[in-house]
Amino acid sequence: MKLYDVYPLLNVNIVRGEGCKVFDDQGTEYLDLYGGHAVISIGHSHKNYVEAVSRQVSQLGFYSNSVINTLQRQLATRLGEVSGYDDYQLFLVNSGAEANENALKLASFHTGRTRILVSQKAFHGRTSLAVEATDNPKIIAPVNANNHVTYLPLNDISAWEAEIAKGDVCACLLECIQGVGGIRMVEREFAQRLSQACKAHGTVLICDEIQCGYGRSGKFFAHQWLDIRPDLITVAKGIANGFPMSAVLISPAFTPVYGQLGTTFGGNHLACAAALAVLDTIEEEHLIDNARETGDYLMERLRALQKSQPHIVEVRGRGLMIGIELDIPQKAVRERLVYEQHCFVGSSGTTTLRLLPPLCIGRAEADAFIEKLTNALS
């Protein structure tokens, strides 16, 4: 049997990681400015993480959600404290798509409605309803195309208010910083008016914080820059530093119904141990402050480089979620960064480089990246 080939792979076999660096099977060191799709939050092989997961797997790796799991309750308490949502409820699952899928189901149960509004260029996952809410027809199979979703221009509040006013919208699903869409920012006025419109018409506001959350923007959640408080918040990626895990944070207005939602692996003992280690490390090492400060520094260096580097058209982002818009295809630049400069970055579309490094990155690594990028663009 061979793998079902769905990814265009870089010809590098990564076998080890440490902080903001990874190493291939030949011992070559790479600077990691991508964090494996924004998953590595506290750094590769962090000692707190290794100790917590090792200790837990030596005691109990998994048992059913039909019994008490005190680690889940500890995680709910800690996440509430660190995020500022201590009055919300927590439902634990396994992936970002699964979190969005369950959030949309909750919104539909809550309102009795079926229509969803999302932004153009949105990416919300690859499961049934999440992929329908993703603005990419190439990945929506015929069985998923059920006309539940209306795509609207990001930040065009008049278009969103007009649709919400029809009274049949169960949820607005919003990335406050679009990731796959190219690091596009939600504007403050748009977010606040959208929140008001949702409240006025009984529509559920869901913030997809899967990529932009967990400290990446320089606040725990990206929507906290916009002074809104959504009804549901979805998180994944950085929540457990590489262990498969995700969650839905649920407003007190939602009452749990036995049997309405469920999961086999969600919130298992190993995942919770990993997630608790992440929260402890974020607090102990002030990683949210570091994301804001180092992100500002990196964007300053990139904008300075833009003045002397004609291929850089725009630098946009917040914290350690940064897009570099080029006037040339990003693919060749990205490959030069990997194979010649030994540096990993991500991409969006055909012309955007996407930076999503571990939150522990420092100025020295930022400076090293500027040098590598300069060489790759030369």
N, C-alpha and C positions, 0 to 999 in steps of 0.2 A: 504494500500500500504506500502511496505517496501523498503528500499534503495537497489539499485543494487550494490551488494557487490564486489568491485574491489580492495580494499586495505586490507592488513593484519594489523589490527589496534592494537596499544598499548592500554592497558586497563586503560587509563587516560583521564579524561574529563577536558580539559583546558578551563577556563572561564574568566581569567583576565591576563593582562600582565603589566609590568612596567620595562622600560629599558631593561636589559639583563635577566630579570626574568619573569617566568609565574607561575600561580597558578591554582590548580585544584579545583573542586567543593567541596573538603573537606578542602580547605585552605592550602594545602601543597605547599610549594615553590620549584620551580625547576630552576636551572641555565640553561639558553638557549644558547647552543653553536651551534644551527642549524638555528635559525631565521625563522622557517617555510619554509624550502627549499630556504634559502638565500633571502627571501622576505623582512624581517624586516631590513631595512638599518639604520634608525636613532634611533631605539629603540621602544619598545612597548609603546603605549599610550603617546607618546611625546607630551608635551603641545602645541608646535607649530602646530603639525599635528591635534590634537584634535580641537584646536581653528579654524584653517583654514577650516577644513571639516564641523564643526558645523556652522560656519558663512555662508559658501556657501550653505549648504542644507537649511538654513533658508531663503535664497534669491531665489535660483533657482538650482534645482538638475540636470535637464536635459532639453535640447532642441536640435532640429535637427541640423545637420551639413549643412543644406541649408541656414543658416544665419551666420552672423559674430559672432565669439566667441573670445572676446579679451583675455580671459585666455589662449587660444591656442597660440596666438601670443606672449603673455608674456612668456609662457613656452619655445617657440622656441628660443626667444632672450636669456633668462636666461641659457638654456641648452647649447646654442652655446658659451656663455661667460665662463661658468664653465668648459666645456669639452674641449675647444680649437677648436671647429668646427663651428665657427660662420658663415662660408661661405656655410655650408651645409643646406639642406632643411629637414623638419620634417613631417613625416606622422605618425599619432597617431592611434593605434588600442588597443586591449584588452589583449592579452596574448603573451607569447614568441613564441609559435608555429605560431600564426597569423602573428607576425612580420617576422619570417623566411619565411613563406609562401609568403608574399607580397614582400620580398626582392628577393626571387628566381624568382617570376613573373616579377619583374622589370628587373632583369638581362636577362631573356629570351626575354622580349619585346625589350630591348636595343640592344641585340646581334643577335636576330633572331635564336638562337641556343637552343638546348634542353638538352645537357649533363651537369652533375654536378659532381664535385669531392668533396669528403668529407673524413675525417679521419676515420680509423678503431676505433671502440669504441665511435664514435661520438653520441651525443644525441641532436637533434634539434627540437623535438616536436612530437605531435601526430595527427596533421591534415594531409591532403592528401599527399602533397609533402614533408612537414617537416618530416613526419614519414618515408617516403621512404628514406630520407637523414639521418635517424637514424640507426646506425649499430646494430640492434636488430631484427632478423627475427621473434621473438615471438610476436611482436606488429605490424608487417606489414601485414595488411589484403591482400588477393589476389587482391582486387580492387585497392590497392595502389602500387602493385609491377609492375611498368611500365617500368623498365629498363632505367630510366633517370640517375641513380646514379652509380658512380664507387667509391668503398671504397679503400683507399690507406693507407699504414703505415704512422703513424704520424712521421714527421721529416725525412722521406726518400725523400729528394728533387729530386733525380734522377728519381724516379717513378713519381712524380708529374710533373716535367718538361717534361718527355716523353709523358704523356697524354695531357698536355696543347699544346705541339707542334703539335699535330694532327689537331688543328685548329677548332674543333667542340665543345669545352667546353664553355658553357655560363657563368659558375660561379664556383669558388672555395669557399666553405663554411667552415669556420675554427673557432673552439673554441681555443683561445690562451692559456687558461688553461681548460683542459677537466674536467667537473664536475662529471657527472654520470660515465664517463670513468675512474674515480679513481684519480683525481687531477694530470693529466699528463700535463707536460709543453711543449709548443712549443719553440723550440730552435731559438735563434736570427738569425743565419745564414740561417736556413730553411725559416723563415718568410721573410727575405729580398730577398732571391733568388726567393721565390714564388711570391712576389710582383712584382719583375722585369719580371718574366716570364709572369704573367698576363698582364702587360702593353705591353709587346712585341707582344702578340698574341691576344689582344683585348678581354681578358677574364675578367669578373667582379670579384673582390675580395670582399667577404663578411666576416666580422668578427662578429661572434655570441658572443655578450657581455652580454647575458641574465643572466648568473650566475656570470661571472667573472668581469663584468663591474660595473659602478656606485660606484667607489671608493674602491671596495672590495680588489683589488690587491695592493693598496697603490698608484696607479695612478687612474685618473678617468676611463680610459679604460686599460685593461690588455695589449692590443696591443701597447700601448704607451711605454711599457718597451722595445719593439722590434724595435722601430723607423720605423714603417710602417704606411701608411695612406690608409686605405681601401676605396673602392668605396661606399660601403654600410655598415652600422653598425646597428645591431639589439640589442635592450635593452628591458628589462621587469623587473620582480622580484623587485629589490630594487627601481625602479623608483618612486613608489607611496606608499611605506611602508605598503603594504597590500591591497590597493585599486587596483582592476584589471585594469591594464594599460600596454601598451607596445608601442614601437615606432621603426620606421626605420629612421636612419639618412642617407640622400641621397646626394651624390656628386653633385656639380654644373653642372657636365657633363650631368645629366639627366634632361630632360625637361618634366614638368608635362603635362599630356594629360587628359582632362576632361572625366570622366567616366571610365578611365582605372582601377583605384582603388577606393574602397569605404568602408564605415563602418557605421553602425547605432550608436553604443555606443562609438566608439573610440573617445578619446579626449573630453568626456563630461565634463560638468562644475565641477562636484564633483571630477573627476579624475584629472583634471588640477589643482584644488585647492590643492589637496593632493600632487601632484608632485612639485608644486611650494614651498610648505612647506618643502618638502624633500631637495630641492636644497638650500633653505635659511639656513636650519639647518646644512647641510653638510659644507657650508662655515662658518657659525657663530661658529660652534663648532670644526672646523678643523678635521673633521672626516676622511678625506682621509689620512692626516698625522698620525692620530691615528691608522688607519688600518695598515699602514706600520710599525709604531713603536711597537704597541702592538702585531701585527702579528710576527714581528721579535723576540720579547721577548718570546712569546708563543712557537715558534719553537725552540728557544734556550733551554727553559725548557723541551720541549719534547725530544730533542736530548740528553740532559743530562739524562733524565729518561731512554732513550733507552739503555744507558750504563749499567744500573742496572736492567733493565726489559727485560728478554730474549724474551718475546712475541712480542716486538716492533721490526720489521724488518727494517723499513724505515720511515722517516718523510719527506714529500715533500710539496711544495706549495709556495705561495707568498702572503704577506699581511694576510688578514683574510679569506683565502681560503686554507685550510690545509688538507692533507691526512695523516692518520696514518696507515701504512701497518702492519698487524699482521701475525703471523704464526699459528693462530687459527681462527675459524669462528668468524666474527664480531658480529653475531646476539646475541650470549650469552653475550658478553661484553656489547653490546648496551642495552640489557634488564637489566643487572645488574646496569648499569649507571642510567637508568630510575627508576627502582623499588627500588633499594637499596641506590643509591647515589643521586637520585633526580636531574638528569642532562640529558638534551636532546642533542644528537648528531645525525648526519646522517650517511649514509653508501654508499659504492659503491662496487658492486660485493659481494663476499663472505668473503673477508678478510680486507677490507679497511673501517676505520672510517673516516667520512667526517665532518670537522668543518667549519661552515659558520655563525658565530655569528653576532649579530647586530654590526655595526661599532663603537658604543659607548662603547664597552667592554673595561675595564681597566685592569691593572696589578693585582689588587686584585681578579677579577673574573678569570683571567688566572691562578693565583696561586691556587685558589679554585678548578679549573678544574683539575689541575695536581694531587692534592690530591685525588679527586674523581676517576680519571682514575687509579691511583696507587692502590686504594682500589678495584676497579672493576677487575683489572688484577691479584690481589694477589690470 
